[in-house]
């Protein structure tokens, strides 16, 4: 086989903004049965499959041609995909090289909706075990048609993390997931950092349900996620044994979110991702002598109470020197509990931090209520 000819054909195909490569037709199956290569915003993720295992690594864009040539000794077919076309390089039994070009009907790496093409962090064609067990992917790595909304929601959450860590320069990260529940997203966060970002990750999931913790630990063992563990414990009493880089709270109920945010600020956690849930505390207290219309109608009172709770949390995080975004991270049609508090520790001048605190306290005073995060921060003299 003429490797110079093969290199030229590969380089000509790579000029077409290739997003996915499938390498198949192995010569010796004991050396591997397939390789999937996917573009991931500035680098390529390489997943090598044997009959029982998969191995993931990341390579730079300029390393791709040489990596492809290294697979020639064991594979005879290379399928390249972009949004429009599929390019097929085949090596015959007598080592002749053939190149064909077809229309790409599968759209493996993209999903079209609302007349736009969307590239996702988790893409079709990858064998991601948590997504398969959730019923989002088939065993072949295809999105189940009825689960596209769930697929988009999951990717949206991971995209918000991905956007936040672009300047993260450490080789490891320690995350705590407060109120982890069944931990569907926890497993995917682990996969994202470990296999896509190639960052050495440790995650601890915390919950009050013993059966849930046992099940999650069994699942982590099944996936061989060796640094993902789940513990039985209360958010308000938990004490980490190692410095924490990020906390996640997904629908931690009512004031459990406040305890999670309080712990994060007390420990000086750099990054916070919190989706609040079931906010009853303020609703039980809120009243106004000057604006009784605000609390007259129950359903509106409940919504306003939830909004007041979240904007106070955001202001108090700013008072603790966090830069804060309040984001609608999935469409309102999927769930009314669709706000994400995203915060990273930064430097904010003292006078500005004090003003954020005062704004929160003025709101609480105007509507005659207390709020748990504020109370906890005052008790510890952190604000």
N, C-alpha and C positions, 0 to 999 in steps of 0.2 A: 504493500500500500504506500502511495506517495503522500507522506505527511505534509509536505509543503503544499500540495494541492488541497489537502483537507484543511490546513490552516487558512488558506485563501478563501475557501468556501465558507468556513466558519466566520471569518472576519467580515465577509460580504453580507452574511445574514445578520450579524450583530449590528450592522449599520441601521437596522430597521426598528430601533427602540423596542427591543425584545423585553417582554415582561415575565415570561415563563418558559422554562425548558424542561422537557421530560426526556430522560435518557433510558432506553429500554433494550430489549432483545439481548440478554446477557449471554456470554460465551460459557462462563462457569458460574452457576448460581450460588455456589458457596462463597464467591467474592462479592455478591450483591445481586439483587433482582431488579432494582430500578433506582434512579436518582432524579429527584425533583429540585429544580433551581428556580427561585422566585425573586423578582426585583423588589427591594424594600427601601426606597427613598435614599439612594446614595450607595447602596451595597446590595449584594446578592446573598440570599440564604440558601444553603445547600443541604438537602436532606437525603441521606443515603439509606436505602432500605435493604435489609437482608430478609430472610423468610420469617424471622422472629423478632427483629429489633429494627430501630431506626436511629440514625446518628446525624446530628445537626451541627453545622458550622456556618460562619459568615465569611465572605470574601469581598475584597474591594473590586470595583468595576473593572479596573485594568488587569486584574488577575484572572478574569473569566476565560479568555481564549486559551491560556495555558492549562487551566483546570480541565477544560473540555477535552483537550488533546490527551490528558492523562487518563481519561475514561475510555479512550479508543481501544485499549488493549483488552477490555472486558465487555464492551457494549458495541452493538452494530447499528443502532438507530438513535437519531437525535431529532426531536420535534421541538421547534421554536415557535412561540406564539407572541403576537402583538394584538392590538385591538381589531385589526382588519384581516391579517393573514396568518397562515400556518406554513412554516418552512420545514421541509423534511429532508434530512441528510441520512442516507442509508449506505452501509458498506456491505457489498455482496460477499459471497463465499470465496470468490477469487480476488477479493480486496479492491474491487472497483468502487468508485465513489459516485453516488447519484444525488442530485439536489432537485427537489420539486417544491412548487409553491401553490398553495390552495387558499381559498377563502376560509377564514376562521369562523366556523359556525358555533363553536362551543363557548367562546368568550370566557375562558377559564378564569382569568384573573380579574374580571370586572363584572359589575352588576349595573344594568341600566334601569333608571327610574326617573320620571319627570324630565325625560329628554336629556338627561345628563349621564355621563359615564363616571362611575365612582370606583376608585381604587381603594381596597380595604387592607388593613394590616393583617387580618386573618383572611386568607384567600382560599378559594376553592382549589381542590387538587392537593392540598396539604392534609396529611393524616393527623388531625389534632384530636387526641382521645377524649378530652373533656367535652368538646363540641359533638363528638359522635355519641357519647353517653347521654348528653342533654337532648339528643334527637334533632339537633340543628344540622349536623352533617350525616350523610350516609357513611357506610364503612369505606366507600371509595373516596371520601373527601368531598362530595358534592353537597351543596346546600339543599336541604329538603324544601320544596317549594312553599309549603305552608308555614315555614319557619323563617322566611326572609326578613320579616319585621324584627324578630328576635335576633337574627344575625346582624342586622343593621344597628340595633340597640347596643349589642355587645361591642361591636367595632367602634361605635361612637364613644363609649366609655374608655376603651383602650386608646383611642385617638387623643382624648383629652389628657391622658397621662403622657402619651408620646410627645405631645406638643409641649408639655410642662418640663420634660427632662432633657430637652435638646442640648442644654449646656451642662448636664450632669457629667462630671468628669471622674467620678470614682469607679473603681472596678467591682465594688460590691454595694449592696443595698439591703437594709434591714427594715421590714415592713410589719406592722401589726394591723390586723383586721378585727376591729371591735364589733361584736355582735354578728359574727360571720355567717350564722345560720347554715344552710346546706352548701354554701361556699362555691356556687357555680362560677362566679366571677373571680374568686380567689385563685382557683386552679388556672384560670386563663391569664390572670396577672402574672402568676409564676411562670407560665409558659412564655409569655411575652418577654419578660426580663431575661429568662434563662436561655431561651432558644432563638429569639429574634434579636434582642439587644446584646446578647452574650455578656450579661452582667451577672456576677455571682450573687445570687439572691437567697435571703432567708425570710420566710413569712411565718408568723404565728397567728393563727385564727383563734379568737376567744368567743365562747358562747356559754349560756347557762344550761343548755340541754345536753345531758350526758350521752343519750343515744345518738344525737347529731354529731357530737365530737368523735365518738367511736367510729361512726360511719365515715366521716371525713378522713380520719387517720387511716382507715382501711383503704380508702380510695387513693390517698397520696402514696401509700405503699404499692398499690396496684400500678400506678403510673411511674413508679420509681422516682418520685419527686422527693428526694432525700432530705431537703432542707425546708420542707413545708410541713408544719406540725400544727396540731389543734389541741387546745387546752380548755378545761372546764374552769370558768372563773367569771367574776363580776367586774365590769368595766371600772366601777368606782374604786375597787380595791387593788387593781392589778399594778404590779411593779415590775418593769422590765429588768432583765439581767445584763443587757447590752444596750448601747446607744441606739436610738430609733431614728431612722431617716424619713419614714413616711408612715402616716396612719390612714386607714381607710375605714369608713363607717357607711354601710349601705343599709338604710332603713332601720338604724338603731332607734328603738321606739322612744318617743317623748324625750324625757330628760336624760336618757342614756346617751343621746347625741351630745348633750352638754358635758357630761362626764368625760366622754371621749375627747372633745375639743379642749376641755380643761387639762386633761393629762398631756395632750400634745403641746399645749403652750407651756405647761410647767416643766416638761422635759426638753423644751427647745427643739421640737421636731421640725425639720426643714420643710416638709410638704404634707398637706392635708387634703384629702378627698372625702367629702361627707355629703351623703344624700339623706336629709332628715325625713322623719316619718312620725305620724300619729302625734301631732303636737297639741296636747290637751292642757298643758299647764297654764298658758296665758288665757286660753278660752274660758277657763274656770274663774278667772279674776277680772278680766277686762271690763271697765265701765268708764263712762265719761259724763260728767255733769254738764259740760258745755256742748257736747256733740252726741246726744243719746241716739241719734239716727244710726250711728256707726254700729251699735250693738243691738239694735231693735230686732233684726231679722236673723234667725239662728244660723242659716247656711252662710250668710255673708259674714256674720260674726266669727264663724269658724275659719273662713278663708282669711279674713283680716288678721286674726290671731296668729295663724300660721305664718303669714307674711311678716308681721311684727316680730315674731320669734326669730325668723331667719335674718332680718336686717339688723336686729340687735346682736345676734351672733357674729355677723360680718363686721359690724362696727367694733365689737369687743376684740375680735381677732386683729383688726387694724390697730386698736389701742395697745395690743401686745406685739406690735411691729411686724404684722403679716401683711403682705400684699394680697388682696382678696378679689376673686371673681365670683359672681353668683350667676350660674349658667343654667338655661333650660337644655338639658342634655339629651332628652328624647321628646318626641312629639306629645302634646297634651292629650291627643286621642288615645294614646296607649295607657297612660296613668296620670292622675292629677298630681301625684307626688313625683314631680319630674325636675326638681331643682337640685343642682349640685353646688355645694360650697367648695371652691378650690382655692387654696391659700399656700403661699410660700413665705418663709421667714426672710425678712429683709431689714433694712435700716430706715426707720421713719423718725424724724425729729420729735423730741418730747412734746413740744407745744401742739403739734398736729395730732399726736397720739392722745393727748389729753382732751382735745376737741372731739375726737371720735367717741371717747368715753362719755363726755358730757351730752352729746347728741343722743346716745342710747339711754342715758339716765333721764333726759328731758322727755323722751317718748314714754318711758315707764311711768314717770310722774304724771304726765298728762292723761294717761289712761289707767292709772291706779293699779299697777301690777308689778310683781317681782319676777325675776327670771333667773333660772338656776345657774347658768354660766356666769352671769354677773355676780351672783351671791358667792360662788366658789372662788372666783378671782379676788373678790374683796376679802374673804376669809383668809386667804393665803397672802394677802397684801401684795398681789401682783399688779394691781391697777390702783 
